[in-house]
Amino acid sequence: MNVQLRRTAVVALAMIIAIMVNITLIMAFQSDRLRQDSRNARQFNRQYERDRGAILAGDVQVAYSVKNEDGKTYDRRYREGEVFSPVTGYFGAFSKTGLEQGMNAVLDGTDSTVSVRGLVDWITGKLPKGGDVHTTIVPRAQRVAYRQLKASTSLQAAAVAVNAETGAIEAMASYPSYDPATVSVRDASAASGALKKLEGAAGDPLLNKATRELYPPGSSFKIVTAAAALAHGIAEDGTVPAGASYRLPGTTTSISNSHDSGPCSEARTTLINAFAQSCNTTFAEIGAEEVGNAGMREQSESFGYGTRFEYAPGLNAVASDFPDTDAAQTALASYGQGANVATVLQMALVAAAVENDGVLMRPHLVEKITVRNATIDTTDPVVFGRAVTAGRAAELRQMMEAVVSEGTATNLQGDGVAGKTGTADVDGAAYNDRWFVGYTVSGPHAIAVMTQGAGYGGSVAGPIMAAIAAALT
């Protein structure tokens, strides 16, 4: 009898230990996953019982929570939703995007740095109040950027402004956009229906075109090719190749310039003239035959090409790409065509590095986190690397200023900006990707604008860039 009891006791003890181990494993390693599981109905209801923190642009709460009449639950609200949705994203119990996703643990109060501050609430049985996320966005510039983009096209458009000295993202607009309030309702069926409608809408309004879409940068990329030319000493004798046409290496195909008069039609010209007048033949030959594919890729990467910049926790831009390819395709890519594709954020960073004496700062969207007005975390500027020397950055600025003073963007004279125009052909499309990439001459703002449609970058994207610049200065 004693033997049987001992055996039973041993089995019972083993079972208790196994249960305790299993509970410990679940609590330690699987609790977050189970809490976030879309099949967790308790999680669905519990999220709306949290006093979720606000997302701010300057002093403006662009996303915030309001208590319902039941005194227990909260609904999410968005101010100027279409304008700020590339920043906020949307909040839903089963799906989130933007900062609502990347900063979710801070906003709902479950992040350790926030929950410690809410210890009193925990002791009293209340769910902790979420932290507030303060962005680097300048509200006026964001509004101007969105409205200007919306007025410029019925297709896609995006704009990014960056503080060149710190990497702070000051504007990040995307068109077409959407109102997060339509998909952040507690009615799961209504939210799902709104999402499906947006997913099938023209222009992909849910997609942040500033960071998650790639476009051929056109002649705005000549900033990078000019930097490579300077780094390889190509313009040291004072001139670079030009000409009305250029045959792509190893092919019978020739490219031409957008205009055949002036320095672009001459056999050779100065680099600054070729840049100001946007001579395709010059930059195609420099990239393909004098710098070469490896050199062009190296220079591109120094400006951030190939990097999936994490501009906020959990939020990454797609990587821009200069192709590893043959000489003919390298020629096309060197003036922003072919397989060369970039995000609008990436091109803003190109201008930022030039303005900041060649030093590229990592972009960031979050300035600080506060709980009950107490700052618990801040974002410090971080250097990504050096794109060009300070001396070459100064030469590039001279070229970008010449674009406005005597080149393809003379319509921007008096606006206090410098930069590079770009008009990229899109295969199979009846429209162009129209670009202007530049900076405010008085500093420290770098801005990139892309808008699709007929016309040229200097005449369409340039004035948008100048309007955003005015809103920042």
C-alpha positions as CSV (number, residue, x, y, z in Angstrom):
1,M,0.0,0.0,0.0
2,N,2.8,2.4,0.9
3,V,4.5,1.6,-2.4
4,Q,1.4,2.5,-4.4
5,L,0.9,5.7,-2.5
6,R,4.5,6.7,-3.1
7,R,4.1,6.0,-6.8
8,T,0.9,8.0,-7.0
9,A,2.5,10.9,-5.1
10,V,5.5,10.9,-7.4
11,V,3.2,11.0,-10.5
12,A,1.1,13.7,-9.0
13,L,4.2,15.7,-8.1
14,A,5.6,15.3,-11.6
15,M,2.3,16.5,-13.1
16,I,2.3,19.5,-10.9
17,I,5.9,20.4,-11.8
18,A,5.0,19.9,-15.5
19,I,2.0,22.3,-15.2
20,M,4.1,24.9,-13.4
21,V,6.9,24.7,-16.0
22,N,4.3,25.0,-18.8
23,I,2.7,28.0,-17.1
24,T,6.1,29.6,-16.6
25,L,7.0,29.1,-20.3
26,I,3.8,30.6,-21.4
27,M,4.1,33.6,-19.1
28,A,7.7,34.2,-19.9
29,F,7.9,33.5,-23.7
30,Q,4.4,33.3,-25.2
31,S,2.3,35.9,-23.3
32,D,2.9,38.7,-25.8
33,R,2.2,36.4,-28.7
34,L,-1.0,35.1,-27.2
35,R,-2.1,38.6,-26.1
36,Q,-1.7,39.8,-29.7
37,D,-3.3,36.7,-31.3
38,S,-6.3,37.8,-33.5
39,R,-8.3,34.9,-32.1
40,N,-8.1,36.2,-28.6
41,A,-11.5,37.8,-28.0
42,R,-10.5,39.0,-24.6
43,Q,-7.6,40.9,-26.1
44,F,-10.0,42.5,-28.6
45,N,-12.2,43.9,-25.8
46,R,-9.4,44.7,-23.5
47,Q,-7.6,47.0,-25.9
48,Y,-10.6,49.4,-25.8
49,E,-10.4,49.6,-22.0
50,R,-7.0,51.2,-22.2
51,D,-6.5,54.9,-22.1
52,R,-4.2,54.9,-25.1
53,G,-1.7,57.6,-25.3
54,A,-1.7,60.4,-28.0
55,I,0.5,60.9,-31.0
56,L,1.5,64.5,-31.4
57,A,2.9,66.7,-34.2
58,G,4.2,69.8,-32.4
59,D,1.4,70.7,-30.0
60,V,-1.3,69.0,-32.1
61,Q,-2.7,65.7,-31.0
62,V,-3.2,64.0,-34.3
63,A,-4.3,60.7,-32.7
64,Y,-5.9,60.4,-29.3
65,S,-8.4,58.5,-27.2
66,V,-11.8,59.6,-25.8
67,K,-13.7,57.9,-23.0
68,N,-17.1,56.6,-23.9
69,E,-20.3,57.2,-21.9
70,D,-20.0,53.8,-20.2
71,G,-16.9,55.2,-18.3
72,K,-14.9,52.1,-19.1
73,T,-14.0,52.0,-22.7
74,Y,-12.2,54.4,-25.1
75,D,-12.5,55.1,-28.8
76,R,-9.7,56.3,-31.1
77,R,-9.9,59.7,-32.8
78,Y,-7.8,61.3,-35.6
79,R,-7.3,64.9,-36.4
80,E,-6.9,65.8,-40.1
81,G,-6.6,62.0,-40.7
82,E,-5.8,62.2,-44.4
83,V,-3.0,64.7,-43.8
84,F,-1.3,62.8,-41.0
85,S,-2.1,59.1,-41.7
86,P,1.4,58.4,-43.2
87,V,2.6,59.3,-39.7
88,T,0.0,57.9,-37.4
89,G,-1.2,54.9,-39.4
90,Y,-4.4,53.4,-37.9
91,F,-5.3,51.5,-34.7
92,G,-7.5,48.5,-34.7
93,A,-7.8,45.6,-32.3
94,F,-6.6,43.1,-35.0
95,S,-4.4,45.3,-37.2
96,K,-2.3,48.4,-36.9
97,T,0.0,50.4,-39.1
98,G,2.3,53.4,-38.8
99,L,3.2,54.7,-35.3
100,E,0.1,53.0,-33.9
101,Q,1.9,49.8,-34.7
102,G,5.5,50.6,-34.1
103,M,4.9,52.4,-30.8
104,N,1.9,50.2,-29.8
105,A,3.4,49.1,-26.4
106,V,4.2,52.6,-25.5
107,L,0.8,53.9,-26.5
108,D,-1.2,51.2,-24.7
109,G,1.0,51.4,-21.6
110,T,2.4,47.8,-21.7
111,D,5.9,48.9,-22.5
112,S,8.1,48.5,-19.3
113,T,9.3,52.2,-19.3
114,V,5.7,53.3,-19.4
115,S,4.1,50.7,-17.1
116,V,6.6,51.5,-14.3
117,R,5.2,55.0,-14.2
118,G,1.7,53.5,-14.0
119,L,2.5,51.4,-10.9
120,V,-0.2,53.3,-8.8
121,D,-2.8,52.5,-11.4
122,W,-1.8,48.8,-11.3
123,I,-2.0,48.7,-7.5
124,T,-5.5,50.1,-7.7
125,G,-6.5,47.7,-10.4
126,K,-6.7,50.2,-13.2
127,L,-5.1,49.6,-16.6
128,P,-2.1,52.0,-16.9
129,K,-2.5,55.1,-19.0
130,G,-0.5,54.9,-22.2
131,G,2.5,57.1,-23.1
132,D,2.3,60.0,-25.5
133,V,4.5,59.8,-28.6
134,H,5.8,63.2,-29.8
135,T,6.9,63.2,-33.4
136,T,9.3,65.4,-35.2
137,I,6.6,66.5,-37.7
138,V,6.1,70.2,-38.2
139,P,2.3,70.4,-38.6
140,R,2.2,73.4,-40.9
141,A,4.7,71.8,-43.3
142,Q,2.8,68.5,-43.2
143,R,-0.4,70.3,-44.1
144,V,1.2,72.3,-47.0
145,A,2.9,69.2,-48.3
146,Y,-0.3,67.1,-48.4
147,R,-2.5,69.8,-49.9
148,Q,0.1,70.7,-52.6
149,L,0.5,67.0,-53.6
150,K,-3.3,66.5,-53.7
151,A,-3.6,69.5,-56.1
152,S,-0.8,68.3,-58.3
153,T,-2.1,64.9,-59.5
154,S,-4.8,62.3,-59.6
155,L,-2.2,59.5,-59.5
156,Q,0.5,59.1,-56.8
157,A,2.7,61.6,-55.0
158,A,4.8,62.0,-51.9
159,A,7.0,64.5,-50.2
160,V,9.6,64.2,-47.3
161,A,11.3,67.0,-45.5
162,V,14.3,66.2,-43.2
163,N,16.3,68.3,-40.8
164,A,19.8,67.8,-42.4
165,E,21.6,68.4,-39.2
166,T,19.7,66.0,-37.0
167,G,17.8,63.6,-39.3
168,A,14.5,64.6,-37.9
169,I,11.6,64.0,-40.4
170,E,9.7,67.3,-40.5
171,A,7.1,66.3,-43.1
172,M,6.1,63.0,-44.6
173,A,3.1,63.3,-46.9
174,S,1.6,60.7,-49.2
175,Y,-1.2,60.9,-51.8
176,P,-3.7,59.5,-52.2
177,S,-4.3,59.1,-48.5
178,Y,-7.2,57.9,-46.2
179,D,-8.8,58.8,-42.9
180,P,-7.7,56.3,-40.2
181,A,-11.0,56.9,-38.4
182,T,-12.9,54.8,-41.0
183,V,-10.9,51.7,-40.2
184,S,-10.3,52.3,-36.4
185,V,-13.9,51.7,-35.3
186,R,-14.8,49.0,-32.8
187,D,-17.3,47.4,-35.1
188,A,-15.1,44.6,-36.6
189,S,-17.4,44.1,-39.6
190,A,-17.4,47.8,-40.5
191,A,-13.6,48.1,-40.0
192,S,-13.1,45.1,-42.3
193,G,-15.3,46.5,-44.9
194,A,-13.6,49.9,-44.9
195,L,-10.2,48.2,-45.2
196,K,-11.3,46.1,-48.1
197,K,-12.6,49.2,-49.9
198,L,-9.3,51.0,-49.3
199,E,-7.2,48.0,-50.4
200,G,-9.0,48.0,-53.8
201,A,-8.9,51.8,-54.3
202,A,-6.9,53.5,-57.1
203,G,-3.5,54.8,-56.1
204,D,-3.3,52.4,-53.0
205,P,-4.2,55.0,-50.3
206,L,-3.1,52.7,-47.5
207,L,0.5,52.6,-48.8
208,N,2.9,55.2,-47.5
209,K,4.3,56.4,-50.8
210,A,7.1,58.4,-49.0
211,T,8.8,55.3,-47.5
212,R,7.2,52.1,-48.9
213,E,7.2,52.7,-52.6
214,L,10.1,52.8,-55.1
215,Y,10.2,55.2,-58.1
216,P,12.8,55.9,-60.8
217,P,14.4,59.2,-59.5
218,G,15.2,60.6,-63.0
219,S,17.6,63.4,-63.2
220,S,17.4,64.2,-59.5
221,F,19.8,61.2,-59.2
222,K,22.5,63.2,-61.0
223,I,23.4,64.6,-57.6
224,V,24.8,61.2,-56.7
225,T,26.5,60.8,-60.1
226,A,28.1,64.3,-59.8
227,A,29.4,63.3,-56.4
228,A,30.9,60.1,-57.9
229,A,32.5,62.2,-60.7
230,L,34.1,64.5,-58.1
231,A,35.3,61.6,-56.0
232,H,37.0,60.1,-59.1
233,G,38.6,63.3,-60.2
234,I,36.7,63.3,-63.5
235,A,36.2,67.1,-63.6
236,E,39.7,68.0,-62.5
237,D,40.6,69.3,-66.0
238,G,37.6,71.6,-65.9
239,T,35.4,69.7,-68.4
240,V,33.3,66.5,-68.8
241,P,31.9,64.8,-71.9
242,A,28.6,66.1,-73.3
243,G,27.0,65.8,-76.8
244,A,23.5,65.7,-78.3
245,S,23.5,61.9,-78.1
246,Y,25.3,59.0,-76.5
247,R,25.3,55.3,-77.6
248,L,24.9,52.9,-74.8
249,P,27.9,50.6,-74.5
250,G,27.6,47.3,-76.3
251,T,24.3,48.3,-78.0
252,T,23.0,50.2,-81.1
253,T,20.7,52.3,-78.8
254,S,21.4,55.9,-78.3
255,I,20.0,58.3,-75.7
256,S,19.6,62.1,-76.0
257,N,19.0,65.1,-73.9
258,S,15.7,66.8,-73.2
259,H,17.0,69.8,-75.2
260,D,19.7,70.0,-77.9
261,S,20.9,73.6,-77.4
262,G,23.4,75.1,-75.1
263,P,26.2,73.1,-73.3
264,C,24.4,69.8,-73.7
265,S,25.0,69.8,-77.4
266,E,28.7,70.6,-77.1
267,A,31.4,67.9,-77.2
268,R,32.6,68.8,-73.7
269,T,31.3,71.2,-71.1
270,T,31.9,72.0,-67.4
271,L,30.3,69.7,-64.8
272,I,28.3,72.6,-63.3
273,N,26.8,73.5,-66.7
274,A,26.0,69.8,-67.5
275,F,24.3,69.6,-64.1
276,A,22.4,72.8,-64.3
277,Q,21.2,72.0,-67.8
278,S,20.6,68.3,-66.9
279,C,22.6,66.8,-69.7
280,N,21.7,63.1,-69.8
281,T,24.5,62.2,-72.1
282,T,27.1,63.6,-69.7
283,F,25.9,61.6,-66.7
284,A,25.3,58.4,-68.7
285,E,28.9,58.4,-70.0
286,I,30.4,59.3,-66.6
287,G,28.5,56.6,-64.8
288,A,29.1,53.8,-67.4
289,E,32.6,54.5,-68.7
290,E,34.5,56.6,-66.1
291,V,33.1,55.7,-62.7
292,G,31.8,52.3,-63.6
293,N,29.1,50.1,-62.0
294,A,31.0,49.3,-58.8
295,G,31.9,52.9,-58.2
296,M,28.4,54.1,-58.8
297,R,27.0,51.5,-56.4
298,E,29.6,52.5,-53.8
299,Q,28.7,56.1,-54.1
300,S,25.0,55.4,-54.0
301,E,25.4,53.3,-50.8
302,S,27.2,56.1,-49.1
303,F,24.1,58.2,-49.5
304,G,21.9,55.4,-48.1
305,Y,21.0,53.3,-51.1
306,G,20.6,49.6,-50.1
307,T,19.6,50.5,-46.5
308,R,16.2,49.8,-45.0
309,F,16.2,52.8,-42.7
310,E,14.3,52.2,-39.5
311,Y,12.8,55.7,-39.0
312,A,10.7,54.7,-36.0
313,P,10.6,51.5,-33.9
314,G,9.4,48.7,-36.1
315,L,8.9,51.0,-39.1
316,N,11.3,50.5,-42.0
317,A,11.6,52.2,-45.4
318,V,12.1,49.9,-48.3
319,A,15.7,49.9,-49.6
320,S,16.5,52.0,-52.7
321,D,18.5,50.2,-55.3
322,F,21.2,51.0,-57.9
323,P,21.5,47.8,-60.0
324,D,24.5,45.6,-60.2
325,T,24.5,45.3,-64.0
326,D,26.3,45.9,-67.3
327,A,27.6,49.1,-68.7
328,A,24.5,49.9,-70.8
329,Q,22.2,49.6,-67.9
330,T,24.7,51.4,-65.6
331,A,24.5,54.4,-68.1
332,L,20.7,54.5,-67.8
333,A,20.8,54.2,-64.0
334,S,23.4,56.9,-63.7
335,Y,20.9,59.5,-64.8
336,G,18.1,58.0,-62.8
337,Q,16.4,55.7,-65.4
338,G,16.5,52.0,-66.0
339,A,16.5,49.8,-62.9
340,N,17.5,52.6,-60.6
341,V,14.7,53.1,-58.0
342,A,14.5,55.1,-54.8
343,T,12.1,56.1,-52.1
344,V,11.2,59.8,-51.7
345,L,12.7,59.5,-48.2
346,Q,16.0,58.3,-49.8
347,M,16.2,61.3,-52.2
348,A,15.5,63.7,-49.3
349,L,18.5,62.1,-47.5
350,V,20.7,62.7,-50.6
351,A,19.9,66.4,-50.4
352,A,20.3,66.4,-46.6
353,A,23.9,65.0,-46.9
354,V,24.9,67.6,-49.4
355,E,23.5,70.4,-47.2
356,N,25.1,69.0,-44.1
357,D,28.7,69.2,-45.4
358,G,28.6,65.6,-46.6
359,V,27.5,64.0,-43.4
360,L,24.3,61.8,-43.6
361,M,22.2,61.6,-40.4
362,R,19.9,58.6,-39.8
363,P,16.3,59.7,-40.3
364,H,13.9,59.5,-37.3
365,L,10.3,60.3,-36.7
366,V,9.9,60.1,-32.9
367,E,11.3,63.0,-30.8
368,K,10.3,61.9,-27.3
369,I,8.0,59.9,-25.2
370,T,6.1,61.4,-22.2
371,V,3.9,59.9,-19.5
372,R,1.7,62.5,-17.7
373,N,3.9,65.2,-19.1
374,A,7.1,63.6,-17.8
375,T,9.7,62.8,-20.4
376,I,10.8,59.2,-20.1
377,D,12.8,58.8,-23.4
378,T,14.2,61.0,-26.2
379,T,15.8,60.4,-29.6
380,D,19.4,61.5,-30.1
381,P,20.7,62.3,-33.5
382,V,22.8,59.5,-35.0
383,V,25.3,59.7,-37.8
384,F,24.8,57.2,-40.6
385,G,28.1,58.0,-42.4
386,R,29.9,60.4,-44.7
387,A,28.5,60.5,-48.2
388,V,31.1,63.0,-49.6
389,T,33.8,65.2,-48.2
390,A,32.9,68.7,-47.0
391,G,34.7,70.2,-50.0
392,R,32.8,68.1,-52.5
393,A,29.5,68.8,-50.7
394,A,30.3,72.5,-51.2
395,E,30.8,71.9,-54.9
396,L,27.6,70.0,-55.1
397,R,25.7,72.9,-53.5
398,Q,27.2,75.3,-56.1
399,M,25.8,73.0,-58.8
400,M,22.3,72.8,-57.1
401,E,22.2,76.5,-56.7
402,A,23.1,76.9,-60.4
403,V,20.0,74.8,-61.3
404,V,17.9,77.6,-59.9
405,S,19.9,80.5,-60.9
406,E,20.5,79.5,-64.6
407,G,19.4,75.9,-65.2
408,T,16.2,73.9,-65.3
409,A,14.5,75.5,-62.3
410,T,14.8,79.2,-62.9
411,N,11.1,79.5,-62.0
412,L,12.2,79.0,-58.3
413,Q,14.4,82.1,-58.2
414,G,13.8,84.1,-55.1
415,D,12.3,81.2,-53.2
416,G,15.5,80.6,-51.2
417,V,15.9,77.0,-52.4
418,A,18.4,75.0,-54.4
419,G,18.2,71.5,-55.8
420,K,17.9,69.3,-58.8
421,T,15.0,68.7,-61.1
422,G,14.0,65.2,-62.4
423,T,11.6,63.8,-64.9
424,A,11.6,60.0,-65.1
425,D,10.0,58.0,-67.8
426,V,7.8,55.2,-66.5
427,D,7.7,52.0,-68.7
428,G,4.3,51.5,-70.2
429,A,2.8,54.6,-68.6
430,A,1.4,57.8,-70.1
431,Y,2.8,59.9,-67.3
432,N,6.1,60.9,-65.8
433,D,7.5,60.8,-62.3
434,R,8.2,64.5,-61.7
435,W,10.8,65.3,-59.0
436,F,12.5,68.1,-57.3
437,V,15.2,67.3,-54.7
438,G,16.9,70.1,-52.8
439,Y,17.3,72.2,-49.6
440,T,16.7,75.6,-48.2
441,V,19.7,77.8,-48.8
442,S,19.5,79.2,-45.3
443,G,19.3,75.7,-43.9
444,P,18.8,73.2,-42.4
445,H,15.9,71.7,-44.3
446,A,16.3,69.1,-47.1
447,I,13.2,68.2,-49.1
448,A,12.2,65.7,-51.8
449,V,9.0,65.8,-53.8
450,M,7.7,63.3,-56.4
451,T,4.4,63.6,-58.2
452,Q,3.1,61.7,-61.2
453,G,1.6,63.2,-64.3
454,A,2.4,65.1,-67.4
455,G,5.0,67.8,-67.5
456,Y,8.4,68.2,-65.9
457,G,9.9,68.2,-62.4
458,G,11.0,71.7,-62.4
459,S,7.6,73.2,-63.3
460,V,5.5,70.9,-61.1
461,A,7.5,69.4,-58.2
462,G,9.7,72.5,-57.8
463,P,7.0,74.9,-56.7
464,I,5.7,72.2,-54.2
465,M,9.1,71.9,-52.7
466,A,9.4,75.7,-52.4
467,A,6.0,75.8,-50.7
468,I,7.1,73.2,-48.1
469,A,10.3,75.1,-47.6
470,A,8.4,78.3,-46.9
471,A,6.3,76.4,-44.3
472,L,9.5,75.3,-42.5
473,T,11.3,78.7,-42.5
